[in-house]
Amino acid sequence: MISLNRNGEGELVAASGIRTRRSSIYVPGQTECFRISRSKFSDFLMCQRCFYLDRVKGLKSPSMPGWSLNAMTDTLLKKEFDLCREQQKAHRLFGEYGLENVVPFKHAEIDNWRDSLHHGLQYQVEGTNIILHGGVDDVWHDLQADQVIIVDYKSQASSGSVTEKDYLSHSYHQSYKVQMDVYAYLMEKMGFDVSKACYFYVCNADGSVPSFDGKMKFTETLVRYFWDTSWLEKNLSEMIAVLNSRELPDRNPSCENCAYAFERAQAEGRVKGVDATWSLRGS
């Protein structure tokens, strides 16, 4: 996909490819606090080189269009759950999953926790200047166990029915688990007793209906996932070491961004021949 840069009025403007906000660029060895979002941490897990070029070198990736239908589903679900939150009653779907003792968590900071751009869940990693943060879709409260439950809304269109086993084993859903693990880690560090069971609230559009008729029908499924944060701190330490390094880290051999960058440079004559180490270590 080719992306063109536009200003707030929709007019085409020059694209620099470099970030201009100082707060978005990390200087190796700096002592001032630096915010790393859950999504940027996920980038690190996928390709350390792309992560480094973004956060340290300030390279700005091409923009992508917003997922407006998915965002609207999230907005409407939040409105629905906020009504239950205000009345402190179980959601209409909870009875089907044995969650009669669960209500949406009523907390003064809930709107801030859901604001991924400006607030979110956040924790300064002990002994470092890195603040890890992420915006959660919702938090529920198990009244019986007095624990909070982390929830993430997901919208999709799949011909098959949603089952816990298939959903959690899907190759493209592994990053969803990372997302939940990070949220659980943050909430525990913020002092909350977090239920080991968290939920993906999956809204699956039904394509088997005979016609559109101006509406979509969704099936709603709660997919339970037991989060695991045992791997997190080791990877956070590795990420912080990469941020403070002045060496360009290795690429992931499966990274399409790195492969495209190399092939483009070669096609434009900026790279001569094929680097024998490319498949393992990058150009």
C-alpha positions as CSV (number, residue, x, y, z in Angstrom):
1,M,0.0,0.0,0.0
2,I,1.3,3.5,-0.9
3,S,0.5,6.1,1.7
4,L,0.4,9.9,1.0
5,N,0.9,12.4,3.8
6,R,-1.9,14.9,4.3
7,N,-2.5,17.7,6.8
8,G,-5.5,18.2,9.0
9,E,-7.4,19.7,6.1
10,G,-6.8,16.7,3.9
11,E,-4.2,18.6,1.7
12,L,-1.2,16.7,0.4
13,V,2.0,17.9,2.2
14,A,5.6,16.7,2.0
15,A,6.4,13.6,3.9
16,S,9.7,13.6,5.8
17,G,9.8,10.1,7.2
18,I,11.4,11.4,10.4
19,R,9.6,12.0,13.7
20,T,9.7,15.6,14.9
21,R,8.4,15.2,18.5
22,R,11.4,15.0,20.9
23,S,9.3,13.0,23.3
24,S,9.0,10.2,20.7
25,I,12.8,9.7,20.3
26,Y,15.0,8.0,22.8
27,V,18.6,9.0,23.3
28,P,20.8,6.1,24.4
29,G,22.0,6.7,28.0
30,Q,19.4,9.3,28.8
31,T,18.1,9.6,32.4
32,E,14.8,11.4,31.9
33,C,11.7,9.2,31.8
34,F,10.6,7.8,28.5
35,R,7.2,6.3,27.7
36,I,7.0,3.0,25.8
37,S,3.5,1.9,24.8
38,R,2.3,-1.7,24.8
39,S,2.2,-1.7,21.0
40,K,5.8,-0.5,20.7
41,F,6.9,-3.2,23.1
42,S,5.2,-5.6,20.8
43,D,7.1,-4.1,17.9
44,F,10.3,-4.9,19.8
45,L,9.3,-8.5,20.2
46,M,8.6,-8.8,16.5
47,C,11.7,-7.0,15.1
48,Q,14.4,-5.3,17.2
49,R,15.9,-3.5,14.3
50,C,12.6,-1.8,13.3
51,F,11.9,-1.0,16.9
52,Y,15.3,0.7,17.2
53,L,15.0,2.6,14.0
54,D,11.6,3.9,15.2
55,R,12.3,4.8,18.8
56,V,16.0,5.7,18.7
57,K,16.7,6.9,15.1
58,G,13.2,8.5,14.8
59,L,12.2,6.9,11.5
60,K,8.5,7.2,11.0
61,S,6.7,4.3,9.3
62,P,4.1,5.0,6.6
63,S,0.7,5.7,8.1
64,M,-2.2,3.3,7.9
65,P,-6.0,4.1,7.6
66,G,-7.9,3.7,10.8
67,W,-10.1,0.7,11.5
68,S,-13.3,2.7,11.8
69,L,-15.8,-0.2,12.0
70,N,-13.7,-1.9,14.7
71,A,-13.4,1.4,16.6
72,M,-17.1,1.9,16.4
73,T,-17.8,-1.6,17.8
74,D,-15.5,-0.7,20.7
75,T,-17.2,2.6,21.3
76,L,-20.7,1.0,21.4
77,L,-19.5,-1.8,23.7
78,K,-18.0,0.7,26.1
79,K,-21.3,2.6,26.2
80,E,-23.2,-0.6,26.9
81,F,-20.8,-1.7,29.7
82,D,-20.7,1.8,31.2
83,L,-24.5,1.6,31.7
84,C,-23.9,-1.7,33.6
85,R,-21.0,-0.1,35.4
86,E,-23.1,2.8,36.6
87,Q,-25.9,0.5,37.9
88,Q,-23.3,-2.1,39.1
89,K,-25.2,-5.0,37.4
90,A,-24.0,-8.0,35.4
91,H,-23.9,-7.6,31.7
92,R,-26.5,-9.5,29.6
93,L,-23.9,-12.0,28.4
94,F,-22.4,-12.9,31.8
95,G,-25.0,-15.5,32.8
96,E,-24.0,-17.7,29.8
97,Y,-20.4,-17.9,31.1
98,G,-21.0,-18.4,34.8
99,L,-20.1,-14.8,35.6
100,E,-23.2,-13.8,37.6
101,N,-20.9,-12.4,40.3
102,V,-19.1,-10.1,37.9
103,V,-19.9,-6.4,37.1
104,P,-17.9,-3.8,35.2
105,F,-15.3,-2.3,37.6
106,K,-16.4,1.1,38.9
107,H,-13.2,3.2,39.4
108,A,-12.4,6.9,39.2
109,E,-9.6,6.2,36.7
110,I,-11.4,3.9,34.3
111,D,-11.6,6.5,31.6
112,N,-7.9,7.3,31.9
113,W,-7.1,3.6,31.8
114,R,-8.9,3.3,28.5
115,D,-7.2,6.4,27.0
116,S,-4.2,4.8,25.3
117,L,-2.9,8.1,23.8
118,H,-2.6,10.2,26.9
119,H,-2.9,8.0,30.0
120,G,-3.6,4.2,30.0
121,L,-2.4,1.7,32.6
122,Q,1.2,2.6,33.4
123,Y,4.2,1.6,35.5
124,Q,7.8,2.8,35.6
125,V,9.9,-0.3,35.3
126,E,11.8,-0.6,38.6
127,G,15.4,0.8,38.5
128,T,14.9,2.3,35.0
129,N,13.6,5.5,33.3
130,I,11.1,3.5,31.2
131,I,7.4,3.9,31.7
132,L,5.4,1.1,30.1
133,H,1.8,2.0,29.4
134,G,-1.2,0.7,27.5
135,G,-4.9,1.5,27.0
136,V,-7.2,-1.3,28.2
137,D,-10.6,-1.7,26.7
138,D,-12.4,-2.6,29.9
139,V,-11.9,-3.9,33.5
140,W,-14.5,-6.0,35.3
141,H,-14.8,-6.8,39.0
142,D,-15.3,-10.3,40.4
143,L,-17.3,-9.4,43.5
144,Q,-17.0,-12.9,45.1
145,A,-13.2,-13.1,44.7
146,D,-12.7,-9.3,44.9
147,Q,-10.4,-9.4,41.9
148,V,-10.3,-7.3,38.7
149,I,-10.7,-9.0,35.3
150,I,-9.0,-7.6,32.2
151,V,-11.0,-7.4,29.0
152,D,-10.2,-6.7,25.4
153,Y,-12.8,-6.2,22.7
154,K,-12.2,-7.8,19.3
155,S,-14.2,-7.5,16.1
156,Q,-13.8,-9.8,13.2
157,A,-15.6,-11.5,10.3
158,S,-15.1,-15.3,10.2
159,S,-17.2,-17.9,8.6
160,G,-16.6,-20.4,11.4
161,S,-17.9,-20.2,14.9
162,V,-15.6,-18.8,17.6
163,T,-14.2,-21.4,20.0
164,E,-11.7,-20.8,22.8
165,K,-9.2,-23.5,21.5
166,D,-9.2,-22.2,17.8
167,Y,-9.2,-18.6,18.8
168,L,-6.2,-18.8,21.2
169,S,-4.2,-21.1,18.9
170,H,-4.6,-19.0,15.8
171,S,-1.2,-17.7,14.6
172,Y,-2.4,-14.2,14.2
173,H,-3.8,-14.1,17.7
174,Q,-0.6,-14.7,19.5
175,S,0.0,-11.0,19.8
176,Y,-3.4,-10.7,21.5
177,K,-2.1,-12.9,24.3
178,V,1.0,-10.6,24.6
179,Q,-1.4,-7.7,24.9
180,M,-3.3,-9.3,27.8
181,D,-0.1,-10.3,29.5
182,V,1.1,-6.7,29.4
183,Y,-2.2,-5.4,30.8
184,A,-2.1,-7.9,33.6
185,Y,1.5,-7.0,34.4
186,L,0.7,-3.3,34.6
187,M,-2.4,-3.8,36.7
188,E,-0.5,-6.0,39.2
189,K,2.3,-3.4,39.4
190,M,-0.3,-0.8,40.0
191,G,-1.4,-2.7,43.1
192,F,-4.5,-4.6,41.9
193,D,-5.4,-8.2,42.6
194,V,-5.8,-9.5,39.0
195,S,-7.8,-12.6,38.2
196,K,-5.8,-15.1,36.3
197,A,-8.7,-15.4,33.9
198,C,-9.1,-12.6,31.4
199,Y,-11.5,-12.3,28.5
200,F,-11.5,-11.5,24.8
201,Y,-15.0,-10.2,24.0
202,V,-15.2,-11.4,20.4
203,C,-17.8,-9.9,18.0
204,N,-17.9,-12.0,14.9
205,A,-19.9,-10.7,11.9
206,D,-22.2,-13.3,10.4
207,G,-21.8,-13.6,6.6
208,S,-24.3,-16.4,6.2
209,V,-27.3,-14.0,6.3
210,P,-29.1,-13.7,2.9
211,S,-28.6,-9.9,2.5
212,F,-27.2,-6.8,4.0
213,D,-30.4,-4.7,4.5
214,G,-28.5,-1.9,6.2
215,K,-27.3,-3.9,9.2
216,M,-24.7,-6.5,10.3
217,K,-25.5,-9.3,12.6
218,F,-22.8,-10.3,15.1
219,T,-22.4,-13.3,17.3
220,E,-20.8,-12.5,20.7
221,T,-18.4,-14.9,22.4
222,L,-16.3,-14.5,25.6
223,V,-13.0,-16.3,25.0
224,R,-11.2,-17.0,28.3
225,Y,-7.4,-16.7,28.5
226,F,-5.2,-17.3,31.5
227,W,-2.5,-14.6,31.3
228,D,1.2,-15.3,31.9
229,T,3.7,-12.6,32.8
230,S,6.6,-14.8,33.6
231,W,8.4,-14.0,30.4
232,L,7.8,-10.2,30.5
233,E,10.6,-8.8,32.7
234,K,13.4,-10.6,30.9
235,N,12.1,-9.1,27.6
236,L,11.7,-5.7,29.1
237,S,15.3,-5.8,30.2
238,E,16.4,-6.7,26.7
239,M,14.3,-3.9,25.2
240,I,15.9,-1.4,27.6
241,A,19.3,-2.6,26.7
242,V,18.6,-2.2,23.0
243,L,17.3,1.3,23.6
244,N,20.6,2.2,25.4
245,S,22.8,0.6,22.7
246,R,24.5,2.6,20.0
247,E,24.6,-0.4,17.7
248,L,21.9,-1.3,15.2
249,P,20.4,-4.5,16.4
250,D,19.8,-7.7,14.3
251,R,16.7,-7.9,12.2
252,N,14.1,-10.6,12.3
253,P,14.6,-12.7,9.2
254,S,10.8,-12.8,8.8
255,C,10.4,-9.1,9.0
256,E,8.8,-7.8,5.7
257,N,9.7,-4.2,6.5
258,C,13.4,-5.0,6.7
259,A,13.2,-7.1,3.6
260,Y,11.5,-4.4,1.6
261,A,14.0,-1.7,2.8
262,F,16.9,-3.9,1.7
263,E,15.4,-4.8,-1.7
264,R,14.4,-1.2,-2.4
265,A,17.9,0.0,-1.6
266,Q,19.3,-2.6,-3.9
267,A,16.9,-1.7,-6.7
268,E,17.9,1.9,-6.4
269,G,21.6,1.1,-6.6
270,R,22.4,2.1,-3.0
271,V,23.4,-1.5,-2.1
272,K,25.8,-3.4,-4.2
273,G,25.4,-7.1,-4.4
274,V,23.8,-9.3,-1.8
275,D,25.0,-9.2,1.8
276,A,25.8,-12.8,2.8
277,T,24.8,-12.0,6.4
278,W,21.4,-10.5,5.4
279,S,19.4,-13.6,6.1
280,L,20.6,-13.8,9.6
281,R,21.9,-10.4,10.7
282,G,20.5,-7.8,8.3
283,S,22.4,-5.5,5.9
